[in-house]
Amino acid sequence: MKKIQSIYAFKTPKSLLPHVGMMSFGLILVSLCLFFSLNAPAYGDIIPPGHWPNRPGNQEIILNPPEESLFPGTSSPVAIENMPGLNLILTPLIRYWMPSFGSGGDHMTSVKGLKENLPKGTLNQGTLYYVNANAADSTLPLFRLLSLNSDMDHMDSNSTDVPGYQAERFLGNSFVSAYDAAVPIKSMVKDYPMDHLTAFHGETPDGYTDDGVLGYGYPRFGELDAEGKTHNPILSQIAYNGVTINADLSWGGVIYELWWNGKQFVNHNDCGREIQTALFKPGLADTQFGPTEAGDRMFQGSPVAEMQVSPKSLYTRSLPLQWDPRSYGGGSNNPVLYGGEFDRNARFMLHPAYKIIRYTIGFKPAESTNYLREWVTAYLNLDVSDRFYMNTAQGGMEEIPKPPDSNYVTRSIDEGAIITASSDLSYAIGFFTPSPAYISWYNFDGQESASDKTRKIDLWDTDAYMEAGVWQKRTVYLIIGSLKEVQDAITFLRDIQRLFPAFLNQDLLPDTANGFVNPTN
């Protein structure tokens, strides 16, 4: 692992020392190397985003800050490259293992939601790939065939003309080209007893050899598209200073779990929860919304195009699904690929006392239009979200009464933090932003099941025009600890903002590319 060292030699002013004391000047100097990529958003009508459920709430009157554009001078469109299209309807392929079928058992590919006559003891091994639901010049047909011989072998093929086999079912349309995040769909075969299978991405089962490529698809890693209690997360982990983050490769790379001091903060009961981001089209109904980092409301996960992991850093780039596929021609068994990209870079600050994660979010939209931008939201478990706070330079720390069940509170801030804490204040989580934003608290205590009950904090802006193919980014800070520790960390961040304005709109962390391990390769 290549070591990362500070490239800055100046001394830290004493006024930056935290109120609880520092272990050394050296550690402070390291922490100063992690700043800043800060951007001011544009504003419009006040419609707080939120996936589940959509509530009218008790909304407060908000004065709009002056309009400013993200990244001035970068408004010219950049073409979206290597994407199969806007709002592409997908078909999830799944695989069964039927131990009692044929002479020695049989693997069989099917389609999610398809009613099959399956023998007793059949095992659903999970989702293999997303492929195109519709035929196009860029696709290949994918069929399931059945052997006419006594071995009763199923195999997948791009043709129905295979000696000794007959067509049994049409499965979907694999891609001819390796679009961004798509991988080869490999057929494999075992000679005795005869068995063909379509392999999961990266799978090399014993006794099987390659039998060709069936086109390309988006890998799903055996994902079980079901409610949170039966979801099959594929986790990559980073940990530092007592905080552990688990990112889910099968749900868009979102923060699926966040652990500190024996407590897991994040509610991950469906694809609309977690710590993640989303875009919304103003004026759409509750069922429509827009592309969502983790996946859709049918528990179908967004593909991950890239995931880079180091001990203290996590970078993910995902191809988000539309939150409600029914609004775009899909459904409970057919997710809809939006066509744009999201990315996020989570990096622990090297600080001796505070648990701060520098969190940079990027949107690359697939169409030029206005969006409400939910830069970061956290759906939280009840035991870490009983009290709500706002911390601003003008007003200090203010406790906000918890909204009634199924309601929210929204405020506008020039800079500051939104925080939620346990009832005894020993556990807290907050988002700090150095630039204007809207912040919201949501309370969903009245849901039917214990796992569904949740509360949410949200940092967002509204009704901003975005051009197709142009990346727009914003950096915020995620802070963990007791309420006192979170408040002190916010003071520390605010001091740096005041004393080092030249750090704004810069990414001062040295290049860490050589320190990443990429599990998507």
N, C-alpha and C positions, 0 to 999 in steps of 0.2 A: 504494500500500500504506500503510495507516494505521500509524504508528509506535506501538509499545507502550512506555510509560515507567513507571518505578517509581512507586507511590503511597505509598511508605514513606520517611520522612525520617530515621529514627533511624540512629545510627552502629553499625557492626559491632564487637563486642568483639574485641580483638586475639587472644583465644584461638581465634577461628574461622579465623585465617589458616592456610592449608595448610602442611604441613611443607616443601614444595619452594619456597615463596615465592609471592607474588601480584604481578600486574602493576599493580594499583591497587585502592584501596578501592571505587571506583565500580563495578567489575565484580562485586565481592562483593555489593554492595547489590542489583544486578540479580538475582544468583542467589538471593538470599533471598526474592525475590518469587514464587518458583515452588513454594512449599510450602503445605500438606500436606493430603492427604485420606486419612487413615489409619484403618483399621478392624480390629477384633479378631474373628477367626472363631470358630466353634464346632467341637468335635472329637468324634470317636467312634472306631469301629473303624479299624485301620490297614491300608488297602488302597490302595497307591499307584496312581494312574491311569497309563495309558500305552497308546497306540494300537497300536504295532507293534513287536515282538509282545508278547503278554501273557506275562510271565515270573514264576514264583514267587519267584525271587531269594533272596538271603541277607539276610533282614530282621532289623533290630535291634529290641530292645525299647524302646518309647517310653512315657514318662509323659505322660498327657494334661494339657495346661494347663487351667485353669478355663474353664468355658463363659462366653462373652459373645456378645451378639447384635450383628449389624450394624445400624447406624443405629437405635438405640433410639427407640421412639415412632413408627416407621413400619411397624408390622406389619399395619395394616389393608389388605385387598386392594384393588388398583386394577385395573379391568377392562382386559383386553387389547383394544385397539381396532383395527379395520380389518385383521384377519387372517382368512384363509380357513378356518382350523380347525386342530385338533391332528393331527399326523402325517399330513399330506396327501400322497398318492402323486402324483408328478409324471411327465409325459412330456416328454422333451427333443425339440424339433423341430430338424431339421438342414436345410441347404440344399445342393443340388447344382447345379453348372453343367455342362450337357451341350452342348459346342460343336458336336457332330455330329448333334444331335437336331433335327428340323424344318428349316424353311427357313433359319433364321439362328441356330441354337442356342437353348437353352431352360433356364431356371431351374426347379427342381423342389424342393418341400418334401417331406421324408420324416421318419421317426421313428427315433431312435437304436436300433440293433440290428436294424432291419427289413431283411430280405434283398430287395434290388431287382435287377431285370435292367437293368443300366446299360450304356450304350454305351461303347466304347473312348474314352479321353481324358477321361472324366468327372472333375470336380474336386469334392471334398468341401470346401465353404466354411466348415464349422464349425456349431456349435450356435446357433440363432436365439433360442429362448425355452424356458422351462419353462412348460407349461400343465398343467391338471388332467387326471389320467389317467381320472377318473370323472366322469360327468355329474351335475349338481346343479342346483338352482334358480338358483344363482349363476353358471352357465356357459352357453356357447354351443357347439354342435357345430362342429367344424372339419373340412371335407372337402377332398380334393384332386380336382380335375376335370381332364379332358383334352378338348381341342378335337376336334370331329368333322370339322374342315376340314383342308386340306392343311398348314396351318402347324404342326400338332402341338404346340399350346401347352398347357402345364399352368398351372392357376391354383388358388388356395385360396379357399374360400368357406364361409360359414356355412349355405349351402343347396345342395342338389343340383339345384335347379330353375333352371338358368341356360341360356338359349337358346344352342344351338350347342355345348354341352359335355355330357359324361356323367360321372357319378361314377366315380372310379377307386379311391379309398382313403379310409378314415376316419383322421384324424390325431390327434385328441384333443379336449379341451374348453377353449377359452379362457374367461377370466373376464369376466363382464358388467361388473364394477366395477373401478376402479383401486385394488386393494388396495395397501397399503404396499409400495413398491419395484416394483410392477407398472407397465408402460408400455403404450401402445397398440401393437397389432400391425398394421402398415400394409401394405396391398396396393398395389402400384404396377404400372403398365402402360406398355409402349412399343408404338406403333401399327404401326411397320414396321421390320424384320420383327416380327410380333406376338410379344410376350413379357410374361407376367405374372410378378411375383416378390413374395415376402414379404420385406420389407426388414428388415435388422438395425436395432436401435435406433439412431437418429441417422443412418442411411444415406440419402443422396440421390443415387442413381446418375444419371449424365448420360443424358439422353434419355428418362427415365421421369417419369410424372406420378402423382399420388395417385389411387388407385382405391378408397378407402374403408378403414375400420377393421374388423378381424376380431375384435375383443375385446381383452383385455389378457393379458399374460404377463410373466414375470420375464426380463429381458434377459440374454443370455449372451455377446454381443460376439464371436461367432465362435469361442468356446472349443472347443478340442479336448480332449475328456474321455479322456485317455490318460495313460500313465505319464510321470513327470517329464521324460524326455528329449524327448518329443514334445508336452508341454503348451504351450499358447499363452498365456503370461501377459500381462495387460493392466496395465501398471505405472504407478503414480504415485510420484513421488520427492520426498523431502525430504533436505536435506543441511546440515550445520553442523559446523564445527570438525574437518574431516577425516573425518567419518562420513557415510555415505550409506545411506539406507533406501529400499528399493523395496517398495511395497505392491501386492499383486496384486488387481485389481478382479474378476477372474474366479474367484478362490478366496477369497471372503469378506473381502477387504481385508487379509489377514494380511501380516506382514512376510515377504516372499518372499526378499529378499536384504538383507544387512547388510554393507557394505564399510567397511574401515578399513585404511589403510597397505598397500594393494595386496592385501588378503586378503578373500575372501568367506566369511563365517562359517557361513551357514545351509545345512543340507541340506534341499532341497525336492523330494525324489524322489516324494512322494505327498501327498495331502491331510491326512495325519496328522502331517506333519513341520512345517517352518517355525517361526516364533515366533508362538504363538497360544494359544488357551484352549479349554476344553471343560467340559461337565458329565457326570457319570457317575451311574448308579443303582447303589447298593451291592448286591452279590450277583449282578449280571448276568454272563453268560459273556463271553469274549473277543470274540465276534462281535457283541455287543449294544452295550455302552457307552451312549452318549447323544449329544446334539447337539454338533457340532464346528464351530468357527469357519470353517475352510477349506472343508470339504465332507465327502464320504464316502469309504469305503475303495475305491469303484469309480472314483475320480478324477473324480467329479461335484462341481462347485464350488458353494458356498453363495452365494445372491444377496446383493448389497450394497444396502441400502436408502438409505444415505447415506455419502458420502465427502467430507470437507472437507480441503483441503490448503493450507498456507502454506509458505514456505521452511523454517521450523523446527518446524512442527506438523502432525500428521496425526490426523484424527478419522474413524473408520469405525463404522458401525452395520450389522450384518448379520443376516440371517434364516438361522440355521444349519440344516444338514441333519443327520439322524440318521446316526451314523457307519456303521452297517451297515443299509442299507435292508431287507435280508431279514428283519430282526426285526420290521418294521412293515408288511409287505405289499408292499414294493418289491423291487428287485433291481438287477442290473448295468446295466440300461437304464432304471430307474425310481427316481430319488432320492426321498427322503421328507422333506418340509419339516416341521421340528419344531413350529413355531407360536409360539415365543418369540423373543426378541431378545438379541443380544450387542452390546456396543459397547466401544471402546477409544480412548483419547486418548493419543497419544505426543507429548511436547513436549521438545525439547532445553532443558536448563538453560543459561543464558547464563553460562558459566564460562570463565575464561581458560586453565585448565590441564586440567580433568577433562572427560571425555566421558560425561555423565550424561543419561539420558533418563527423564523422569518419565512413568510408564506406568500409566494408570488403566483398570481393567477393570470392565465392568458386565455383570451377568446379569439378564435379565427372563424368568423361567421361564413356560412355557405351562401347567403343572399344579402343583398344590400337593403336594409330596412331599419326601423327603430326597434330597440329592445330595452326591456328592463333587465338590468344586469345584477344578478345575485352573486356578488364577488365571493362571498364565503358565508356558509351557514353551518350551524352545528345543532343537530337534534340530540338531546341529552337524556340520560336516565334521571328519574325523579330525585334520587338521593343526592345528586350534585347540582340541582337546579331549582331550589326552593325559594331563593331570594334573588332579586334583580337589581342591578346597579348601573349607573352611568357615571363616567369619570371624564370631566372636561377641564381644560385650563381655566375657563371662566368660572365654572361653578363648583370645582372640586368633585368630591365623591358624593353622589346623591342616590339614596335607595328609592327605587320606583316600586309602587305597590304592584304585586303580582297581578297580571290581568285575570279576570274571571275565566272560568273554563270556556274553551273554544273561542277566546278573544285574543287580541293583541294590542300592544302599545307601540307607536312609532314616534321617533324624534329625529330631528335634523341636527347635525353637529358640524362645526368647522374642522375640528380634529378632536380625538379623544377615544374612549373605549366603551364597549358594552360588555357587561360582566354578569354571570350568574353564579350562585354559590349554594352550598348546602346550608341547611338551617342553622348549623352551629358555626358556619363560616370557615371550617377547616379545609374544605375543598372548594376551589373556584376555577373557572375558566373564563377567559376574556379575549376579545379581539380589539387591538389598538390600531387606529388609522391616523396617520399624520396629516391627512387631507380631508376635505368635506365628503360627507356620506350621509345616508340615512341608516338608522339602526332600529331594529324591531325586536320585541320579545313576544313570543307566542306561548300560550298555555293550552295543552291538550290533555287535561287530567281526566276528562270524562269518557275516554275511549273504552271499548268493551272489555278488552283483555289487559292483563298487567303488562305484557310485553309491548302493547300498543300505546300505552300511556307515555307521554313524552312532553318535554318543553324545548323551546327552540330559541336561539339567538341568531341574528341575521344582520349582515352588513352589505348594503346594496346601494345602487343608484338607479335612476328611472328615465325611461324614454329618451335614450341616447341613440343617435343615428350611427350605424356601423356599416362599413363597406365590405363587401364579400372579399374574402381572401386576405384581409389586413389584420394582422395581429394587434390586439389591444391588451395591455397588461396593467396590473395594479399590485402593489405590495402592501400587505398588512402584517400584523404580528399577533400570533397566537400565544397566550400566556397561561401557564398552569401553576397552581400552588394553593396556599391558603388565600383568603381574601386580602390579608395584609401583604403577603408576598406578591400577589398580582398587582396591588396598588403601588407598591414600591417599585416594581419592575416598570410600570407605566410611567412613573416619575423619572426613572432612569432613561427611558426611551424619549420622553419629552425633553429632558435636559440635552440629550444629544441633538435632537431636532433643533433646539434653540441655538446651541453653541457651534454647530457644524452644518450650517445651511448649504455649504458647497457639496455636501454628500448627497443632496437631493438629486433625483433622476440619474443616479449612478448605481451600478452594481459593483460593489467593491470587494466581493468575495473572490479570491484567486480561483483560477480555473481548476475544477475538481474532476475533470473528465477522466483522468487516469485512475482515479480512485473509485470508480463506479464498477459494479458488477451488474450486468444486464440480463435478467432471467428471461426476457422475451426473445433473446437470440438462440 
